[in-house]
Amino acid sequence: QVQLEQSGAEMKNPGASVKISCKASTYTFSTDFFHWVRQAPGQGPEWMGVMNLDTGEKRSAQKFQGRVTLARDTSTRTLYLEVSSLTSDDTALYYCTTDYAVIWGQGTMVTVSS
Amino acid sequence: DVVMTQSPLSLPVTLGQPASFSCRSSQSLLYTDGVTSLSWFHQRPGQSPRRLIYEVSRRDSGVPDRFSGSGSDTDFTLTISRVEAEDVGFYYCLQYTRWPYTFGQGTKLEI
């Protein structure tokens, strides 16, 4: 079964960028699409975008377009989410998940504060 | 974007009693292939969400049969037949019929 291991917590100043990684341990899932979802404190989850680890096909929610970059490293089966121009509203737990949200990473806490 | 509205926001229940969660979508979730892409998740404090139900009523492997999903088009329900202590936490619905995927704001189950 696929396991998703995410990078550690980050603290950033407003205006900075953050890059989070998500390593997919094995390839035993039906599709190679992986999604990014974030959850602000006390809020419900919010879908950010999706990337195909094999083809590089990607799509992000319009709300984040221009500020979010999705990338991958096929040799290590690692996906990346970069968010730029951070504000306090970006303080959240960021998750990667398999297609259909079956398996989730442990989450990466990003705190934006001066 | 499809707006997912859950109710109630908080649901106090007694152990052993049933619980019912509502999720309504602003647009039909029935796709042209006949599939309705609506899932339910459970999240305990400090944990990642866990998928319970997909395609409205299909239970994930390992999910107790006291959990069931129903509904169609824009109106969906998750039911717990007999609540157990481990069921506390938040429940979210997710639609993945239309881009961007959207979650409901959640219902907190309290005992």
Interface residues (C-beta under 8 A of the other chain):
Chain A: H35 Q43 G44 P45 E46 W47 R59 A61 Q62 K63 Y95 Y100 A101 V102 W104 G105 Q106 G107
Chain B: S39 F41 S48 P49 R50 R51 Y54 D60 F90 Y92 L94 Y96 W99 P100 Y101 T102 F103 G104 Q105 G106
